[in-house]
Amino acid sequence: MSLDLAAWLADVRTSYHVNPLIFGALYLIGVGPFWFSIYKIVAGLKRRDFRQVRIYGLVLAVAIVLPFAYVAVFGRNLPLWFWGVAGLIILSSLYSVYRKLKKS
């Protein structure tokens, strides 16, 4: 059994109107802002600078949601299981943030 990655990516692109490489790039680009915003939120909470917490909370939300927003805007005919997996990823990210902030 041979998996032709290029054919699979092309099939996803034509079937769902979403480029998996753009989705992956958005997801990877969001890693840096995700961790930096956690650091800044913790620092803002320690200094009681709630303006900083709000600003970096927004950055954090964008970093988490951006790849899925791309799919929501441009995707067509996506299976329901995709949205279930996307929801689980977003919820697990939010839970991870909650645990990290609670520790600090």
N, C-alpha and C positions, 0 to 999 in steps of 0.2 A: 504494500500500500504506500503510494507516494503522495505526499502533500505538496501541491504546487501553490506556494504562498502568493505569488504574483496573480495567479488565476483567482484565488480566493479573495484577495484584496479588490481585484477588478469586479468580481461578482458582488461583493458588498457595496461597492461604489454604485454599480448599476441597479442593483435591487433596492437599496435603501437610500440612495442619493446622499450618502455620507462617506467621506474619505477617512478610512481608519487611521491613516498616517497623520492627518490633521488632528483627529481626536487624540491620538497618542501624544502628539507634540504638545497640544494644549494641556493634557494631563501632566506631562513631564515638566513643562514650563511652570505649572502651578506649584510644584514641590518647593521651590525656593521661597516664593511668597508665603506659602502655607507655614513653613517652619519659622520664617522671620516674623510673621505676624503673631505667631504663638509667643515668641520671645518678647515682642513689643507689648502684647496684651498683658503678659505676666509682669513685665516691668511697670506698665501703667497701673496695674492693680496694686502693686507694692507701694507705688508713689501716690496712689489715689488720684491719678490723672485720668479721669473717665473720658475726657475728650480723645486721648490717645487710644484708650480701649475701644471706643466707638469706631474710630478711623480704621484701626487695624482689625477690628471685628468685621468691618465691611470688606477689607482686603482679603481676609480669611474666607468669608462667604463667597467672594468672587472666585478665589483660587479653587474652592471645592466644587462649585457649581458650573464654572465656565465650560469644561468639556461636554457636560451633559446639556447645557444650554445650546451649544453648537448642534448637537444631535437633535434637540427639540425643534430648533428653528429650521434646519436644513433636511432632516431625516423624513423619509416617507415610507409607509408600509412597514414600520418596525414591529416586530413581534412583541406581544405583551410580556414575555419573559425578560426581554431586554430592560423594560422599565422597572420590573421587579428587582433585577440585579443592580440597576442604576440606583434605585431607592435604597437598597441594602448598602451599597458603597457609600452613598451620601450619609446615611444614618450611622454607619460605622465610623466615618470620618468625624462626624459631629460628636459621637460618643468618645472617641479618642481625644478630641479637643477638650471635652468636659473633664475627662480623667486627668489630663495634663494640667488643666487650670485648677482643678481641685487639689492636686498634689502641691502646687506652689503656694 
